[in-house]
């Protein structure tokens, strides 16, 4: 073709492309600067949004964990408060009980306590009641033993005949038994000083409100003392009250029979009369 033909084709193609909507300049022309910046900013914004969402998810998880820990801490605090209140009430009850026992035992200790200490040092010989040669009262009551202990006469009454379990309240039958023993003492030894002594075995205490064996033995001795004052001829001034716990066993605590014998109330008759110094 000649030069004239080439110049004619190019404008023709250009005109045809423009008339059909095809713009070769637009196809070959790269994106402008503002468009690229906008797309980069959009991608950056998407990445930032994803990072923020991830942080938010972690914060939400941490918040749930903190709420869970807070709820557990509050529950533990409530439980600790309840336990504290229960322990405080128990301590108050024990303190009040100790005060009552100390007051009751201290006011009833006689002037002749030295007789008890003196008699304890003497060798013990024991006899069940009913032997005329020992000049001991003959009491044929199950659970009651009478024996001589030096200058003392001891009326040994099984705690099982007087109380239920580890309680310190006399049963109805126990009260009648105590009354029968007291009447025999008053008949045989009128005006003599009487010691009301509580004893236990060495087994751990189960149930009840007693911190130790001394409290239980003294509470039981006090219960017998109160019954004697109210229902018998024995006078307040001629009696003393003591609780020895498990410190003075009559038999070995290794066997059930020995432990049962050690759980007892002793009504001890002293040589001295009321008014003797």
C-alpha positions in Angstrom: 0.0 0.0 0.0 1.0 3.5 -0.5 1.4 6.1 2.3 -2.0 7.5 1.5 -3.8 4.1 2.1 -2.1 3.6 5.6 -3.2 7.0 6.8 -6.7 6.4 5.7 -7.0 3.0 7.5 -5.9 4.3 10.9 -8.5 7.1 11.2 -11.1 4.7 9.9 -10.4 2.2 12.6 -10.2 4.9 15.2 -13.6 6.2 14.1 -15.1 2.7 14.0 -13.9 2.0 17.5 -15.2 5.2 18.9 -18.6 4.7 17.2 -18.9 1.1 18.6 -18.0 2.0 22.1 -14.4 0.6 22.1 -11.8 3.0 23.2 -8.3 1.7 22.7 -6.8 4.5 24.6 -8.9 3.6 27.7 -7.7 0.0 27.4 -4.1 0.8 27.3 -4.3 3.7 29.8 -3.2 2.7 33.3 -5.2 3.4 36.5 -5.0 6.9 37.7 -3.2 7.8 41.0 -6.3 8.6 43.1 -7.9 5.2 42.3 -4.8 3.2 43.4 -4.7 5.2 46.7 -8.4 4.6 47.3 -8.0 0.8 46.9 -4.9 0.7 49.1 -6.8 2.6 51.8 -9.7 0.2 51.4 -7.5 -2.8 51.9 -5.8 -1.2 54.9 -9.2 -0.4 56.4 -10.3 -4.0 55.9 -7.1 -5.3 57.6 -7.5 -2.9 60.5 -11.1 -3.9 60.9 -10.1 -7.6 61.0 -7.4 -6.9 63.6 -9.9 -4.9 65.7 -12.4 -7.6 65.5 -9.8 -10.2 66.7 -8.9 -7.9 69.6 -12.6 -7.5 70.5 -13.1 -11.3 70.4 -10.2 -11.7 72.8 -11.5 -9.0 75.1 -14.9 -10.7 75.1 -13.4 -14.0 76.0 -11.3 -12.4 78.8 -14.4 -10.6 80.1 -16.4 -13.9 80.3 -13.5 -15.5 82.2 -13.3 -12.6 84.6 -17.1 -12.8 85.2 -16.8 -16.5 85.9 -13.9 -16.0 88.3 -15.8 -13.2 90.0 -18.9 -15.4 90.5 -16.8 -18.2 92.0 -15.1 -15.7 94.3 -18.4 -14.4 95.5 -19.7 -17.9 96.1 -16.6 -18.8 98.1 -16.9 -15.5 100.1 -20.5 -16.4 101.0 -19.5 -19.9 102.0 -16.7 -18.5 104.2 -19.1 -16.1 105.8 -21.5 -18.8 106.7 -18.8 -21.0 108.1 -17.5 -18.0 110.1 -20.9 -17.3 111.6 -21.4 -21.0 112.5 -18.0 -21.2 114.2 -18.6 -17.9 116.0 -21.9 -19.2 117.4 -20.3 -22.4 118.5 -17.5 -20.6 120.3 -20.0 -18.4 122.0 -22.0 -21.4 123.1 -18.9 -23.2 124.4 -17.7 -20.0 126.2 -21.1 -19.6 127.9 -21.2 -23.2 128.9 -17.7 -23.1 130.3 -18.6 -20.1 132.4 -21.7 -21.8 133.8 -19.7 -24.9 134.6 -16.9 -23.0 136.3 -19.4 -20.9 138.3 -21.4 -23.9 139.3 -18.4 -26.1 140.2 -16.6 -23.3 142.1 -19.5 -22.3 144.3 -20.1 -25.9 145.5 -16.5 -26.9 146.5 -16.5 -27.7 150.2 -13.9 -26.7 152.9 -13.0 -30.4 153.3 -11.5 -30.9 149.8 -8.2 -31.8 151.6 -9.9 -35.0 152.7 -10.3 -36.1 149.1 -6.6 -35.5 148.3 -5.6 -37.4 151.4 -7.9 -40.3 150.6 -6.6 -40.5 147.0 -3.1 -41.2 148.3 -4.2 -44.2 150.3 -4.1 -47.7 148.7 -7.5 -48.5 147.2 -9.4 -51.7 148.2 -12.7 -52.2 146.5 -15.7 -54.3 147.4 -19.1 -54.7 146.0 -22.0 -53.9 148.3 -23.6 -56.6 150.4 -20.7 -57.8 152.4 -21.6 -57.4 156.1 -18.0 -57.9 157.2 -17.0 -54.6 155.5 -19.8 -52.7 157.2 -21.0 -51.4 153.8 -24.6 -50.7 152.8 -26.3 -53.5 151.0 -27.8 -52.1 147.9 -29.0 -54.7 145.4 -29.5 -52.4 142.4 -28.2 -53.2 138.9 -25.5 -50.7 137.9 -24.7 -49.6 141.5 -21.6 -50.7 143.3 -20.5 -49.8 146.9 -16.9 -50.0 147.9 -14.5 -48.8 150.5 -11.7 -46.5 149.5 -9.5 -45.8 152.5 -11.7 -43.7 154.8 -14.2 -43.1 152.1 -17.3 -45.0 151.1 -18.0 -44.8 147.4 -21.4 -45.4 145.8 -20.6 -46.0 142.1 -23.5 -45.6 139.7 -23.1 -46.5 136.0 -23.7 -43.5 133.7 -25.6 -45.8 131.3 -28.3 -46.0 134.1 -28.5 -42.3 134.4 -28.0 -40.6 131.0 -28.6 -41.2 127.3 -25.4 -41.3 125.1 -23.2 -38.3 125.8 -26.0 -36.2 127.3 -25.9 -34.6 130.7 -29.6 -34.6 131.5 -30.9 -37.2 133.9 -33.5 -39.6 132.6 -36.6 -40.3 134.6 -35.3 -43.7 135.6 -31.9 -42.2 136.4 -33.4 -39.7 138.7 -35.2 -42.4 140.7 -32.0 -44.4 140.9 -30.1 -41.4 142.3 -32.9 -40.8 144.8 -32.7 -44.4 146.0 -28.9 -44.2 146.5 -29.2 -40.8 148.3 -31.9 -42.2 150.7 -29.6 -45.1 151.6 -26.7 -42.6 152.2 -28.8 -40.4 154.4 -30.0 -43.4 156.4 -26.6 -44.9 157.0 -24.5 -41.7 157.1 -26.6 -38.8 158.3 -24.9 -35.4 158.3 -21.8 -36.6 156.5 -20.1 -34.7 153.7 -20.9 -36.0 150.2 -18.9 -35.6 147.1 -20.7 -35.8 143.7 -18.0 -36.9 141.2 -18.3 -37.3 137.4 -16.1 -39.7 135.5 -15.8 -40.8 131.8 -13.9 -43.2 129.7 -11.1 -42.1 127.4 -12.9 -42.6 124.1 -13.2 -39.6 121.8 -16.5 -37.7 122.3 -19.1 -38.1 119.5 -22.1 -35.8 119.4 -23.2 -33.4 122.2 -21.8 -30.0 122.9 -18.7 -31.0 125.0 -15.2 -29.8 124.1 -13.6 -32.4 126.4 -14.3 -35.2 128.9 -13.9 -32.8 131.9 -16.8 -30.7 130.7 -19.1 -33.7 130.2 -18.2 -35.3 133.6 -18.7 -32.0 135.4 -22.0 -31.3 133.7 -23.3 -34.7 134.7 -22.1 -34.3 138.3 -24.0 -30.9 138.3 -27.1 -32.6 137.0 -27.0 -35.2 139.8 -26.3 -32.5 142.4 -29.3 -30.4 141.3 -31.5 -33.5 141.5 -30.3 -34.4 145.0 -30.9 -30.8 146.3 -34.4 -30.8 144.8 -35.7 -34.2 145.5 -33.8 -35.7 148.5 -32.9 -34.8 152.1 -29.3 -34.1 151.3 -28.4 -30.5 151.8 -26.5 -28.1 149.5 -24.0 -27.3 152.2 -22.9 -30.9 152.7 -22.1 -31.7 149.1 -19.4 -30.8 146.6 -19.3 -31.2 142.9 -16.3 -32.4 140.8 -15.7 -33.6 137.2 -12.6 -35.7 136.6 -13.1 -36.6 133.0 -11.0 -39.7 132.1 -8.2 -39.0 134.6 -9.3 -41.5 137.3 -10.4 -44.7 135.5 -11.6 -47.6 137.6 -10.8 -50.2 135.0 -8.8 -50.4 131.8 -10.1 -48.4 128.8 -8.8 -51.1 126.4 -11.9 -53.2 126.6 -15.6 -52.2 126.2 -16.5 -53.5 129.7 -13.8 -51.4 131.3 -14.9 -48.3 129.4 -18.5 -48.9 130.5 -17.4 -49.2 134.2 -15.3 -46.0 133.9 -18.4 -44.0 132.7 -19.9 -43.4 136.1 -21.1 -41.0 138.8 -19.7 -41.5 142.3 -21.4 -40.4 145.4 -18.6 -40.4 147.9 -19.1 -40.3 151.7 -16.4 -38.4 153.6 -15.5 -39.0 157.2 -16.3 -35.4 158.2 -19.6 -34.1 159.4 -21.3 -30.9 158.4 -19.7 -28.1 160.3 -16.3 -29.8 160.8 -13.4 -27.6 159.7 
